[in-house]
Amino acid sequence: MTCFAAHYLFLPGHGFLKQQAIEVEGNRIRRVFPLTEEVENTLWQAGVIALLPAGSPASTLSFSPSDVLDKLPEDVAETLEQLTPVWFTPFDLRVRKPVAETRHTQLRSL
């Protein structure tokens, strides 16, 4: 199992969660939790981690104006294992939008 953390976690159709970590086993997300302190063996990913439905092309993702959320929505929490974590970097964190050089990479446990 591997933990990844980022400045923001993006949930399409919902918005952003600030400073979150995800626990990944293989290519499955096991849990999402707030990063309130340093967690051993957590890999910091500068930028944004998006949780996408399996098979959704990351290249077509729209980061339309989205709110910053207080907590993980219930419907997302219930479907974590069906989502794919994708890391986007570099990313303009001030306006929560990708920049011209933004690339994406699917995250998997090491």
C-alpha positions as CSV (number, residue, x, y, z in Angstrom):
1,M,0.0,0.0,0.0
2,T,1.2,3.5,-0.8
3,C,-0.1,6.9,0.5
4,F,0.0,10.0,-1.8
5,A,-0.8,13.5,-0.6
6,A,-1.3,16.7,-2.6
7,H,-2.2,20.4,-2.2
8,Y,-5.7,19.6,-3.5
9,L,-7.8,16.5,-4.2
10,F,-10.2,17.1,-7.1
11,L,-13.6,15.3,-7.2
12,P,-15.2,15.9,-10.6
13,G,-18.8,17.1,-10.2
14,H,-18.2,18.1,-6.6
15,G,-15.1,20.3,-6.1
16,F,-11.7,20.3,-4.3
17,L,-10.6,19.1,-0.9
18,K,-7.6,20.9,0.5
19,Q,-4.5,18.9,1.7
20,Q,-5.7,15.4,1.5
21,A,-4.0,12.0,1.3
22,I,-5.1,8.9,-0.5
23,E,-4.1,5.3,0.3
24,V,-3.7,3.2,-2.8
25,E,-3.3,-0.6,-3.1
26,G,-2.4,-1.6,-6.7
27,N,-4.5,0.8,-8.7
28,R,-7.4,0.8,-6.1
29,I,-8.1,3.6,-3.7
30,R,-8.6,2.3,-0.2
31,R,-9.3,5.5,1.7
32,V,-9.1,9.3,1.6
33,F,-8.1,11.3,4.7
34,P,-7.1,14.9,5.6
35,L,-3.4,15.4,5.9
36,T,-3.2,17.1,9.3
37,E,0.3,15.9,10.2
38,E,3.2,14.1,8.6
39,V,2.4,10.5,7.8
40,E,5.2,8.0,7.5
41,N,5.8,6.7,3.9
42,T,3.5,9.3,2.3
43,L,4.7,10.6,-1.1
44,W,4.0,14.3,-1.6
45,Q,2.7,15.1,-5.1
46,A,3.0,18.8,-5.8
47,G,-0.2,19.8,-7.7
48,V,-3.6,18.1,-7.7
49,I,-4.7,14.5,-7.5
50,A,-8.0,13.9,-9.3
51,L,-10.2,10.9,-8.5
52,L,-11.7,9.8,-11.9
53,P,-14.2,7.1,-12.8
54,A,-12.3,4.1,-14.1
55,G,-11.8,4.4,-17.9
56,S,-12.4,8.2,-18.0
57,P,-9.7,9.9,-20.1
58,A,-7.8,12.4,-17.9
59,S,-7.0,14.5,-21.0
60,T,-10.7,15.6,-21.3
61,L,-11.2,16.5,-17.6
62,S,-12.6,19.9,-17.0
63,F,-11.6,21.7,-13.9
64,S,-14.6,24.1,-14.2
65,P,-15.0,26.6,-11.4
66,S,-15.3,24.4,-8.4
67,D,-15.8,25.0,-4.7
68,V,-13.4,24.0,-2.0
69,L,-15.3,21.4,0.1
70,D,-15.2,20.8,3.8
71,K,-15.4,17.0,3.6
72,L,-15.5,14.0,1.3
73,P,-19.0,13.7,-0.2
74,E,-20.9,10.5,0.9
75,D,-21.5,9.3,-2.7
76,V,-17.7,9.6,-3.5
77,A,-16.8,7.8,-0.2
78,E,-19.0,4.9,-1.2
79,T,-17.4,4.4,-4.6
80,L,-13.6,5.0,-3.8
81,E,-12.6,1.5,-5.1
82,Q,-14.1,2.3,-8.5
83,L,-12.1,5.5,-8.9
84,T,-8.7,6.1,-10.4
85,P,-6.2,8.5,-8.9
86,V,-4.6,10.8,-11.5
87,W,-1.9,13.3,-10.6
88,F,-1.8,16.7,-12.5
89,T,1.3,18.8,-12.4
90,P,2.3,21.6,-12.7
91,F,-1.0,23.2,-11.6
92,D,-2.0,26.8,-10.8
93,L,-3.1,26.3,-7.2
94,R,-4.2,30.0,-6.8
95,V,-7.0,29.6,-9.3
96,R,-7.2,25.8,-9.2
97,K,-6.6,25.4,-13.0
98,P,-4.1,23.5,-15.1
99,V,-1.4,25.5,-16.9
100,A,-0.2,25.0,-20.5
101,E,2.5,22.5,-19.3
102,T,0.3,20.4,-17.1
103,R,0.8,16.7,-17.5
104,H,-1.1,13.8,-15.9
105,T,0.0,10.5,-14.5
106,Q,-2.0,7.7,-13.0
107,L,-0.9,6.9,-9.5
108,R,-0.4,3.3,-8.4
109,S,1.1,1.8,-5.2
110,L,4.8,1.0,-5.3
